[in-house]
Amino acid sequence: MIRAVSGPVAAVARAGPLRAMVASRGLSSLVPLDEEYMGSPSTMPAAASAPVTKVSTLSNGAKVITRESGQLGATVGVVVASGSRDESVSQSGASLHLEGMAYKLTEARSSIRLMRDVENVGGNLAASRGREKMVYVSECPPDSARTVLSALAESVVSPKIVPWEMSDASAKLSEIILQRHGESTAEQVDDALHAAAFGDALSLGKPLTPGLSSLSADGLKEFRGARYKAPGITVIGVNVPHEDFKSQAEAALEAADSSAPAARSPAKYVGGELRVKSDVGSTSVSMAVAAPSGSDASAPAYEVLGALLGARAAAAAPSASGFSVFYTDAGLVGVTGTCPNGQVGALSQALASCFSGLATASNAEVASAIASAKVSRALKMEKPLYALLALADSASVGTDPAKAATALDGVTAAAVKKAAAAAIKSGMSMASVGNILEVPQKAEIVAML
């Protein structure tokens, strides 16, 4: 049955059932119809305060960085200036082992006790290796930061490396390498690209995921002894008060060696090519040009250049993307993609086309890339874990952590085009993993440009 009503009652009915109820009870003059709950006080929300980043240096040379953004959860990390580039031939795989052995037996606690202590206060534990740094990290309630930091620092400063722990870690790592890295051309091509760009087995060209060697417990201790020094350690806390966290870090790292870490061999860009045959049904191709160190004044322009290449790559091939990566003395900016065998030639040409006319890109295209890079960086800084990793990157390459969120603010189209021209002149590095017979030679790719 359809009932049509007109006049004042109809106006109330059209306003919705809640308003009709209020009006029918004679309260329309007492309760504003835009107030959801009758009797609730009016509010005046205050704007959130801007995040504050602070940096301090401890008495033993370790650094402390905090970023308070007003969010509820805390993220705590200990970053060590140690990575695969620091491994000698006999120490190959040391970083991989340290990642796998994180939070195991220490001089004070068993791995079970350490894990339980962190879990009991609502925290978790993770570790990741890099070419220049190791990151030990935990997400936890803010009032658990002290307990969590103690566990992280204990794993960094006083692990108990014993043969049976090494043997157990080697078995697990072998399975990871075979199942994850060995079956993924996308993971392998990153190592291949760095080897092509910086020279196989030299500094940044050393593999992040090497084949397992005969590394002994004593060899791992020797590697740690050279790198795990207080001046090479940075303690980072997100959403924790700086002074309290600094005091906690001072106590947690009291036993850390205060001498300087061993000097690193410098990285030199060589711009080569590496092709790795693999029969896994897909092929990955990466192309890159040289970028400066992360602390160089032009690095932000190269970060935008990576975003520009990423936009072109996404338009050229569905699986393609752009990237920029910076280290203490070098960097790379480029494109990468993965495709089924049989489509490799087309993917390679699509990736190569991204570099065409790079130094003469339109102002509109560059402006879009600047905006995209800023948004990407801002979104990362909004998430505590990603903010910590961004601060870790900043600490690793030697830039001001307080400017991590605003590093791109002064980038201009002219600076990006200048960076593009310099990058192209450096020469291309190229790597491919998979059905390499379908991949054009580097000389053919360069000729396309």
PEHU-V545595 format. One record per run of one state. SS is the DSSP state (H for helix, E for strand, C for the rest). FROM is the first residue (numbers start at 1). TO is the last residue. If there is no record, write none. Layout:
# PEHU-V545595
SS | FROM | TO
SS | FROM | TO
This chain:
# PEHU-V545595
C | 1 | 7
H | 8 | 14
C | 15 | 16
H | 17 | 24
C | 25 | 51
E | 52 | 57
C | 58 | 62
E | 63 | 68
C | 69 | 72
E | 73 | 80
C | 81 | 83
H | 84 | 86
C | 87 | 88
H | 89 | 91
C | 92 | 93
H | 94 | 100
C | 101 | 105
E | 106 | 106
C | 107 | 110
H | 111 | 119
C | 120 | 125
E | 126 | 129
C | 130 | 133
E | 134 | 141
H | 142 | 157
C | 158 | 158
E | 159 | 159
C | 160 | 162
H | 163 | 181
C | 182 | 184
H | 185 | 198
C | 199 | 202
H | 203 | 205
C | 206 | 216
H | 217 | 227
C | 228 | 229
H | 230 | 232
E | 233 | 238
C | 239 | 241
H | 242 | 252
C | 253 | 272
E | 273 | 277
C | 278 | 281
E | 282 | 291
C | 292 | 298
H | 299 | 316
C | 317 | 320
E | 321 | 326
C | 327 | 330
E | 331 | 340
C | 341 | 343
H | 344 | 353
C | 354 | 357
H | 358 | 360
C | 361 | 362
H | 363 | 382
C | 383 | 383
H | 384 | 397
C | 398 | 400
H | 401 | 403
C | 404 | 412
H | 413 | 425
C | 426 | 428
E | 429 | 434
C | 435 | 435
H | 436 | 438
C | 439 | 441
H | 442 | 448
C | 449 | 449
